[in-house]
């Protein structure tokens, strides 16, 4: 087999990521060639893709290879300068997020991928591009949803800083839109303004094209710094006050429907969800607290608010009693509270009840149907 030792015709490589139920994964590599490629000459064996994991190269499984005239995934093939290599999202090494059990933190290290051409492919005019022994590294990455989240921060007079990500829907004149506030868990505290929207679907799902087509909405996802004690979480000042100020500022700046502001969160963010609605019931139209806990003695202040709570019966991190006691107190007050409890043993990880919860289309329709009276 002839091996090309000359300069590679591949100009750049971009990784494509997607937020799945259990976090961000690399789902494709997009190769840009210096001329159009004949898609009929491509196969799943035309290239190899490897990911660097803890200093070792790990093979990724290729599921489809095709050419395109745009740097994007497609269901059909057309000749073009881009070659799309789709990867199996179920690969062991597909995840971009790494969990550190000692620090109890999710982190995203730099992505390091290598692509090699292993078969001859042909340009649109029939010129052969021979295999190469070069391992080409990725130049960048793209995420069709996350890339549309604006990065910003709010700062108070003392210099305290709360970073956040904001997704803006396509707005029309004289129209207002709901806002979904997502509160992350303890594992996503940090200062990168990224991992809290990458580690799960809590923020990204509301910005997906499918949901935005039916329910255009703003999505706000702040990030607490590492030094905030988990036991205080979203109730900790100055960040609690900064977030309230941010919500006020957004209502002044953007066309937000003040009768349709929603909040959801999981674990520390589920606890924060209960805290925010009990302290500020006038702001929120509905809430989705997941594996959280609130103050049953103050349940009366939210007895009329639509709430759908979720928890797993065998959660050892945040005991299910946290949700059960809140639900019981609200049911006693004849609240419209909805509650879903996942039976013991039904989840791979009993604390991660947000994984099946954020997959429920019924939940999406329920949330956007709620409006503050």
C-alpha positions in Angstrom: 0.0 0.0 0.0 1.4 3.4 -1.0 1.8 5.8 1.9 1.9 9.6 1.3 4.9 11.3 2.9 4.1 14.7 1.6 2.2 17.5 3.3 -1.3 16.4 4.3 -4.3 17.8 2.2 -6.2 18.1 5.5 -6.2 21.7 6.5 -7.9 21.5 9.9 -9.8 19.1 12.2 -12.7 20.2 14.4 -14.3 18.0 17.0 -18.1 18.0 17.4 -19.6 17.5 20.8 -23.1 16.9 22.1 -24.7 17.1 25.5 -26.2 13.7 26.3 -28.1 12.6 29.3 -24.8 11.9 31.2 -22.8 14.8 29.9 -20.8 16.2 26.9 -19.4 13.7 24.5 -17.3 13.9 21.3 -19.6 12.6 18.6 -17.7 13.5 15.4 -14.6 14.9 13.8 -14.8 17.2 10.8 -11.9 17.3 8.5 -11.4 20.2 6.1 -9.6 19.2 2.9 -8.0 21.6 0.4 -10.3 20.4 -2.3 -13.6 18.7 -2.8 -13.8 15.0 -1.9 -15.7 12.3 -3.7 -17.9 10.9 -1.0 -18.3 7.6 -2.8 -14.6 6.9 -2.1 -15.1 7.0 1.6 -15.7 4.2 4.1 -15.6 3.6 7.8 -12.1 2.3 7.3 -10.8 5.4 5.6 -9.6 6.9 8.8 -8.8 6.1 12.4 -9.6 8.4 15.3 -8.0 8.2 18.7 -8.5 10.1 22.0 -5.8 10.8 24.5 -6.9 9.6 27.9 -4.6 9.9 30.9 -1.6 10.0 28.5 -2.6 6.9 26.5 -4.2 6.8 23.0 -7.6 5.1 23.0 -9.4 4.1 19.8 -12.8 5.6 19.1 -15.4 3.7 17.2 -16.3 5.2 13.8 -20.0 4.7 12.8 -20.2 6.7 9.6 -17.9 8.6 7.2 -19.2 11.0 4.4 -18.4 14.2 2.6 -20.3 17.5 2.9 -20.1 21.0 1.5 -20.6 22.4 5.0 -18.8 21.7 8.2 -21.8 20.0 9.8 -23.4 16.6 10.3 -25.9 15.5 7.8 -28.2 12.7 6.9 -27.2 12.8 3.3 -23.9 12.8 1.5 -22.7 15.4 -1.1 -19.3 16.0 -2.5 -17.5 18.8 -0.7 -14.2 19.8 1.1 -15.4 18.5 4.4 -15.3 14.9 5.6 -17.5 14.0 8.5 -16.4 11.1 10.7 -19.2 10.2 13.1 -18.2 8.5 16.3 -20.1 6.2 18.7 -21.3 8.3 21.6 -21.4 5.1 23.7 -17.7 4.6 23.5 -16.0 4.3 26.9 -13.8 7.3 26.0 -16.4 9.5 24.4 -16.9 11.7 27.4 -15.2 15.1 27.6 -16.0 15.6 31.4 -13.8 13.9 34.0 -15.0 13.3 37.5 -12.5 13.7 40.4 -13.9 11.8 43.4 -11.5 13.2 45.9 -12.3 16.8 45.0 -16.0 15.9 44.2 -15.7 18.0 41.0 -16.4 17.6 37.3 -13.7 19.1 35.1 -13.1 19.3 31.3 -9.5 18.9 30.4 -8.3 20.0 26.9 -9.4 17.6 24.2 -6.6 15.9 22.5 -7.5 13.8 19.4 -5.5 12.2 16.6 -6.8 11.4 13.1 -5.0 9.3 10.6 -5.9 8.5 7.0 -5.6 4.7 6.4 -7.1 4.3 2.9 -6.9 6.1 -0.4 -9.7 8.5 -1.0 -10.4 10.5 -4.2 -11.2 14.1 -5.0 -14.3 15.0 -6.9 -12.2 15.1 -10.1 -10.6 11.6 -9.5 -7.3 12.5 -8.1 -6.1 10.0 -5.4 -5.2 11.1 -1.9 -3.0 8.3 -0.5 -3.0 7.1 3.1 -0.5 8.9 5.4 1.5 7.9 8.4 0.9 11.3 10.0 -1.3 11.6 13.0 -3.1 14.9 12.7 -4.3 16.7 15.9 -7.6 18.5 16.4 -7.6 22.3 15.9 -10.8 23.2 17.6 -14.2 22.0 18.7 -17.9 23.0 18.2 -21.1 22.2 19.9 -24.3 23.1 18.0 -26.1 24.2 21.2 -23.5 25.3 23.7 -21.9 27.6 21.1 -25.0 29.8 21.3 -24.7 30.3 25.0 -23.3 33.8 25.7 -20.6 34.1 28.4 -20.9 36.9 30.9 -20.7 37.8 34.6 -22.4 40.1 37.1 -20.2 41.9 39.6 -21.2 43.8 42.8 -19.7 47.0 44.2 -17.3 44.9 46.3 -15.9 43.0 43.3 -17.7 39.8 43.9 -18.3 38.0 40.7 -21.0 35.5 39.5 -20.3 34.1 36.0 -23.2 32.9 33.9 -24.1 31.5 30.5 -27.2 32.9 28.7 -29.0 31.4 25.7 -31.2 33.9 23.8 -34.1 32.7 21.6 -34.9 34.1 18.2 -37.1 37.0 19.2 -39.8 38.8 17.3 -40.9 42.4 17.8 -43.5 43.0 20.6 -43.2 39.4 21.8 -42.1 38.3 25.3 -40.5 34.9 26.2 -40.2 32.6 29.2 -36.9 32.3 31.1 -35.6 29.0 32.5 -33.1 29.4 35.3 -30.9 26.3 35.8 -29.0 25.8 39.1 -26.2 23.3 38.9 -25.0 20.8 41.5 -21.9 20.9 43.8 -19.8 19.0 41.3 -20.0 21.8 38.8 -18.8 24.7 41.0 -15.8 26.4 39.4 -14.6 29.4 37.5 -14.5 28.1 33.9 -18.1 29.2 33.1 -18.5 26.0 31.2 -18.6 22.7 33.1 -22.0 23.5 34.7 -23.7 23.4 31.2 -21.6 20.5 29.9 -21.8 17.9 32.7 -25.6 17.2 32.2 -28.6 18.4 30.2 -30.0 20.7 32.9 -29.3 23.8 30.8 -28.6 22.6 27.3 -31.9 20.7 26.9 -34.0 23.9 27.1 -31.9 25.5 24.3 -32.1 22.5 21.9 -33.6 23.2 18.5 -36.5 20.8 19.1 -37.6 22.5 22.3 -36.9 26.0 21.1 -39.1 25.4 18.0 -42.0 24.6 20.2 -41.2 26.7 23.2 -38.7 29.6 22.5 -37.2 30.7 25.8 -34.2 32.3 27.4 -32.0 29.9 29.4 -29.9 31.3 32.2 -27.2 29.2 33.9 -25.0 30.8 36.6 -21.9 29.1 38.1 -20.9 29.2 41.8 -17.2 29.5 42.6 -15.3 26.5 44.2 -15.0 28.1 47.6 -18.7 28.3 48.3 -19.4 25.6 50.9 -21.8 23.0 49.4 -24.0 23.1 52.6 -24.7 26.8 51.8 -24.9 26.4 48.1 -27.2 28.7 46.3 -28.3 30.3 49.5 -24.8 31.7 50.1 -24.3 35.4 49.8 -23.1 37.4 48.0 -24.0 35.0 45.2 -27.6 34.6 46.2 -28.1 38.4 46.1 -26.1 38.6 42.8 -28.4 36.1 41.2 -31.5 38.0 42.3 -30.0 41.2 40.9 -29.2 39.3 37.6 -32.8 38.2 37.3 -34.0 41.8 37.8 -31.4 43.1 35.2 -32.4 40.5 32.7 -36.1 41.5 32.9 -35.1 45.1 32.2 -32.8 44.2 29.3 -34.6 41.4 27.5 -38.2 40.7 26.3 -38.9 38.3 29.2 -42.4 37.3 30.1 -42.4 38.0 33.8 -45.3 35.7 34.3 -43.3 32.7 33.0 -40.0 32.6 34.8 -39.1 29.0 35.8 -36.4 27.5 37.9 -34.9 24.0 38.0 -31.9 22.4 39.5 -30.4 19.1 40.8 -28.7 18.1 44.0 -27.2 21.3 45.5 -29.2 23.0 42.7 -32.4 21.1 43.7 -31.9 22.4 47.2 -31.3 25.9 45.7 -34.5 25.6 43.7 -36.6 25.0 46.9 -34.7 27.9 48.6 -35.3 30.4 45.8 -39.0 29.7 45.4 -39.6 29.7 49.2 -37.7 33.0 49.5 -39.0 34.6 46.3 -42.4 33.1 45.4 -43.4 36.3 43.6 -40.7 35.7 40.9 -41.3 32.2 39.8 -44.2 30.6 37.9 -43.2 27.0 38.4 -40.3 24.9 39.6 -38.6 21.5 39.0 -36.5 20.6 42.1 -34.5 17.4 41.5 -33.0 15.4 44.5 -33.3 18.4 46.7 -34.7 19.5 50.1 -36.6 22.5 51.3 -38.2 23.9 54.5 -41.5 22.0 55.1 -42.4 24.4 57.9 -42.5 27.2 55.3 -44.4 25.2 52.7 -47.4 27.5 52.9 -45.7 30.3 51.0 -45.5 28.2 47.8 -48.7 26.1 48.2 -50.2 27.6 45.0 -47.1 27.3 42.9 -46.9 24.5 40.3 -44.0 22.3 41.3 -42.9 18.9 40.0 -40.3 17.3 42.3 -38.1 14.3 41.5 -36.0 12.0 43.7 -34.7 8.4 43.8 -35.8 6.3 46.8 -32.3 5.0 47.4 -30.4 8.3 47.0 -27.5 8.3 49.5 -26.1 11.7 48.7 -29.3 13.8 49.3 -31.7 11.5 51.2 -35.2 11.1 49.6 -36.7 12.4 52.9 -35.8 15.9 51.6 -38.3 15.7 48.8 -40.8 13.5 50.7 -41.2 15.9 53.6 -41.7 18.9 51.3 -44.2 17.0 49.2 -46.1 15.8 52.2 -46.3 19.3 53.6 -47.5 20.7 50.4 -50.1 17.9 49.8 -51.4 18.6 53.3 -52.0 22.2 52.1 -53.8 20.9 49.0 -51.0 22.1 46.7 -50.9 21.1 43.0 -47.5 19.6 43.7 -46.5 16.7 41.4 -43.9 14.2 42.6 -42.0 11.4 40.8 -40.0 9.0 43.0 -37.8 6.5 41.2 -37.9 3.1 42.9 -34.8 1.8 44.7 -32.6 0.0 42.2 -34.1 1.5 39.1 -31.2 4.0 38.4 -27.6 3.1 37.7 -26.6 5.8 40.1 -29.3 6.6 42.6 -28.3 10.2 43.1 -28.4 11.0 39.4 -32.2 11.2 39.1 -31.7 14.2 36.8 -30.7 11.9 34.0 -34.1 10.3 33.4 -35.9 13.5 34.5 -34.4 15.8 31.9 -35.3 13.2 29.2 -39.1 13.6 29.8 -41.0 15.4 27.0 -44.0 15.5 29.3 -41.9 17.6 31.8 -41.1 20.1 29.0 -44.8 20.5 28.0 -45.8 20.8 31.7 -43.3 23.5 32.5 -44.1 25.8 29.6 -47.8 25.5 30.2 -47.4 27.1 33.6 -48.1 30.9 34.0 -48.0 33.0 37.1 -51.4 34.4 38.0 
